[in-house]
Amino acid sequence: MSGTFKDREEAGRQLVSKLLHYRDDPQGLILTLPRGGVAVGYQLSLALHLPLDVFITRKIGAPGNPEYAIGAVTETGSHYLNQEAISSFGLSRHELERMIAAQEKEIARRRDLYRQGRPLPQLTGRTVLLVDDGIATGSTFIASALAIRSLQPHRLVGVIPVGPPSTIRDVRSHVDELVVLMTPDPFYAVGNFFIDFTQVEDRDVVEYLNLAEEARLERTTAPRAS
């Protein structure tokens, strides 16, 4: 399976057709992993008429190789640690705690900026679509899925444009349903499958959230066709 997406928003539009059964679900909610996942989720929010929010999880990057995740920290305070990777890098407990604390600080900064003081939405009993722009090791996504699962949603749906077959298998066991467009093998990096993979900035995240909320308000106030 090969191919590329024009950009993250196009990946979101391509995912819509696989998720139409959740359109207008009164309990439905799209939770995106910032920053890149928000651009994908925005298009899903518009097409499926579901509210859009973020779930803030930060990966713990390996020393000297920050892109390689040895674990992740979520905004609900849970940690997901790859003990094998931690051992292979010879990290002490003290070093690991320092790295976790640094990510917790960044989570707090993003939460204040993205939600402007709003709490994480109530997830119990809801249909949660957890969206990212792609996965490699899956640490961040799995950490998020485990944290959300502990809040007892009615249904947890993973939504990912692209990821390697082995990671996709791992992720599938943590969600009720997984929607994925491409599982290329070999897989090198998520960015290889996008023509435009420009970094999404904090201001873009805030703008996507605001635009999605404006569209939601317009739908709720628009007169219904008879």
N, C-alpha and C positions, 0 to 999 in steps of 0.2 A: 504494500500500500504506500503510495507516495503522492506528493502534491504539496502545495503551499497555499496559505491564506494571504490575501492582500494585506490585511492588518487585523488587529484584535477585534474590532467591531464587525468585520466581515465574518470572522469565526463565530461570533455571537449570532449573527443572522443565520448562518448555516446550521447552528444548533437548534434553532427555533422549531423546525419541522419535527424534530424528535421529542419535543416537549409540549406539543399542543394540547395533550390531555391534561396539562396543569393550568391551562389558560383560564383566567378569572376564578381560580380556586380561592374561596374566601379565606382559607387558612394558609394560603401559599405565601412564601417569602423567599426572595433571592438574597443569599449572603455571599458576598464576593471576597476573595483574598486580595487585599491591596498590595501593590498598586495595580498590576496588570490585569488581574481578574475583573476589576471594576469596569473596564472598557467592554469586556465580553458580556458581563452581566447587565450593563446598561441596555444593550440591544435586546436582550431577553426580557428585561423589564418592560420595555416599550411594546414588544410584540405579544407578551403573555399577560399583560395588565397585572403584574405583580409588583409589590413594593421592593425597593432595592436598598440594601444596607451592606455594611462591611463586617467581616469577622477578622480581627487583627491577630495574626500569628507571625512570629518572626523565627526564621531558621537560625540555628547556631552553626556558624560556619567553622570549618576546620582551620587550625592555625596554619597560616601560609597559603590556604586555599579556601577563601571565604565562600566560594560558590558551592563547595562540597558540604552538604548538611550532615552534621553529626547528631542533630536533634532539632527540636523546635520548642518554642514557648508560646502559649496562647494567652489571649486577653482575659480568660476566665481563671488564669493562674496555673493551669495544668502544664506539665512538661512531658515531652515525648523524647526519649533519649535512645540513640542507637549505641548500645553498650559495646558492641563489637568495634564500631568505628572509634569510639572514645578510647578503648583499650589500644587500638592500633596506633593512635597518635600519642599514647602515653600521657594523657591529660590527668593532672591531679584533681582531687575533689575541689581544692581551692580555686584552681584555674577555671574549672567548669562553672563554679558558682559565680565567679567574676563575669564570665561570658553570659550567663543567664541574667545576671543583674543588669548588664548593659542592654540586653534586648528588652527586658521589662521596662526600662527607662524609655526606650524608643516606642514601645507599645503605648505607654502612657501619653507620650507626646502626640502620637498619631490619633489616639482615641479623642483627645481634647480637640484636635484640629478637625478631624473628619466628622465627629458626631456633635461637636459644639455643646457638650454637656449632656446630650441625650444618653440614656443607658442603652445597653444591648437590648434589642427587642425581646419580648417574651417568646420563647421557642417551644415550650411545653405544648404538646398536642398539635403542633403546626407541621405543614409540609415545607421542608427546608430544601431549597436547591443551592448546593454549595458549589460555587463556580471559581475556577482559576483559568489562566490563559494557557496552561500546559503544565505538565509535571515531568521531572527527571528522576530524582531519588524518591520523591513522594513524601518526604518527612513532614513538610509543612502541611500538606493536604491531609495526611493521616492524623497528625496532631490535632488539626482543626475538626476532623470528623469525630475523633474520640471525645473531644471537649463538647461538641454539639450534641453528640449522642447521650452524654451524661445529663443533658438538660431535658431529655425525654421528648423529642419531637415525635409526632405521629409517623412521619416518614422522612428519611434523609436520602436525597438524590444527589449523587456526584455528577458534575457537569464539567467536562474537560475537552478542549479541542484536540489535544495531541499528547501522547505519552508513550514510553517504551512498553512493550508487552509484559515484561516481568513486573514492572511497577504497577501497571494497570491491574494485573492479577492481585497484587497485594491490596490495592485500594478497594477493589471490588468486595473484599471480605468485610470492609468497614462501613459500607453503605447499603441501603435497601435496593437501590437501582443505580447503575452507572451508565451515563451517556457519554460516549467518546466518538470522535469522528475519525481519527487516524491513530494507528499503533505501529509506526514504522520500525523496521528492524533492518539494518542497524540504526540506532538512535544516538545522536551526539549531543544536541542541545535544542531546547524548545525554540530558540530564535531562528534556527535553520529552516523552520517550517512557516515562517512569516516573511513576506517581502519587506514590510515595514514593521520593525520590532523596536521602534523608538521607545526609550524609557518613559513610562507614565510618571508624571510629577505629582506632588501633593496637591497642587492647585487643580490639576486635572481630575483627581479623585473627588475633590469637593464639588467641582463643576458637574461631574456625572451624577453625583448624589442629588444635587439641587435640581438638575434638569429632569431626573427621573421623578422627583417629588412633584415638580410643576406639572408634568404629564399626568401623574396620578390624580392630582387635584382637578385638572381639566376634565378628566374622565368622570370624576364623581359629581362635578357640577354641570356637565353638559346635559342638555335635555335629551331624554331617551326617544329614539325613533319609535313611532307607534306602529 
